[in-house]
Amino acid sequence: MTDRDKSGVAYWRATLRLLTITLVIWFVVSYGAGILFADALNAIKIGGYQLGFWFAQQGSIFVFVGLIFWYASRMDKIDRDHDVHEE
């Protein structure tokens, strides 16, 4: 295996690790907070609304938008670390 092949394997390993972390966060927020943990979260109120309802309706959207920016910045760092970034 050449150095370029090893670099490609390391790049894809880092990319797949980031993708896995991103999907786990997405799943926990969308399915966990909105469905599985809704009853427990409903004991907490924000602005008169139950937290489980808030996550299901609006909170998850805020988390997803933040997740997009976080993913883009982490992917940019991975690209730069492996010298495959765009100028």
C-alpha positions as CSV (number, residue, x, y, z in Angstrom):
1,M,0.0,0.0,0.0
2,T,1.4,3.4,-1.0
3,D,1.5,6.5,1.2
4,R,-1.2,8.0,-1.0
5,D,-3.4,4.9,-0.4
6,K,-2.8,5.1,3.3
7,S,-3.7,8.8,3.3
8,G,-6.9,8.1,1.4
9,V,-7.8,5.4,3.9
10,A,-7.2,7.7,6.8
11,Y,-9.2,10.5,5.1
12,W,-12.2,8.2,4.6
13,R,-11.9,6.8,8.1
14,A,-12.1,10.4,9.5
15,T,-14.9,11.3,7.2
16,L,-17.0,8.2,8.1
17,R,-16.3,8.8,11.8
18,L,-17.6,12.4,11.5
19,L,-20.6,11.2,9.6
20,T,-21.4,8.5,12.2
21,I,-21.2,11.1,15.0
22,T,-23.4,13.5,13.1
23,L,-26.1,10.8,12.4
24,V,-26.1,9.7,16.0
25,I,-26.7,13.3,17.2
26,W,-29.4,13.7,14.6
27,F,-31.1,10.4,15.7
28,V,-30.9,11.2,19.4
29,V,-32.4,14.7,18.9
30,S,-35.1,13.8,16.4
31,Y,-36.2,10.4,17.6
32,G,-35.0,10.5,21.2
33,A,-36.0,14.0,22.3
34,G,-39.1,14.2,20.1
35,I,-40.5,10.7,20.8
36,L,-38.7,8.5,23.3
37,F,-37.9,11.0,26.0
38,A,-40.9,13.3,25.3
39,D,-42.7,12.3,28.5
40,A,-39.7,12.9,30.7
41,L,-39.0,16.2,29.0
42,N,-42.6,17.4,29.3
43,A,-42.0,17.9,33.0
44,I,-39.9,20.9,32.1
45,K,-41.6,24.0,30.7
46,I,-40.2,26.7,28.4
47,G,-42.3,29.7,27.8
48,G,-45.4,27.8,28.9
49,Y,-44.8,24.9,26.6
50,Q,-43.6,21.4,27.6
51,L,-40.0,20.8,26.6
52,G,-40.8,17.5,24.8
53,F,-43.4,19.3,22.6
54,W,-41.0,22.2,22.0
55,F,-38.2,19.7,20.8
56,A,-40.6,17.9,18.6
57,Q,-41.9,21.1,17.0
58,Q,-39.0,23.6,17.0
59,G,-36.0,22.7,19.1
60,S,-34.9,19.9,16.8
61,I,-34.8,22.3,13.9
62,F,-32.5,24.6,15.8
63,V,-30.2,21.7,16.6
64,F,-30.2,20.5,13.0
65,V,-29.2,23.9,11.7
66,G,-26.4,24.1,14.2
67,L,-25.4,20.5,13.3
68,I,-25.1,21.6,9.6
69,F,-22.6,24.4,10.5
70,W,-20.7,22.1,12.9
71,Y,-20.5,19.3,10.3
72,A,-19.2,21.8,7.7
73,S,-16.5,23.2,9.9
74,R,-15.3,19.8,11.1
75,M,-15.3,18.5,7.5
76,D,-13.3,21.5,6.4
77,K,-10.8,20.7,9.2
78,I,-10.6,17.1,8.0
79,D,-10.0,18.3,4.4
80,R,-7.2,20.6,5.5
81,D,-5.6,17.9,7.7
82,H,-5.5,15.6,4.7
83,D,-4.6,18.3,2.2
84,V,-7.6,17.8,0.0
85,H,-9.2,21.2,0.7
86,E,-10.3,23.7,-1.8
87,E,-8.7,27.2,-2.1
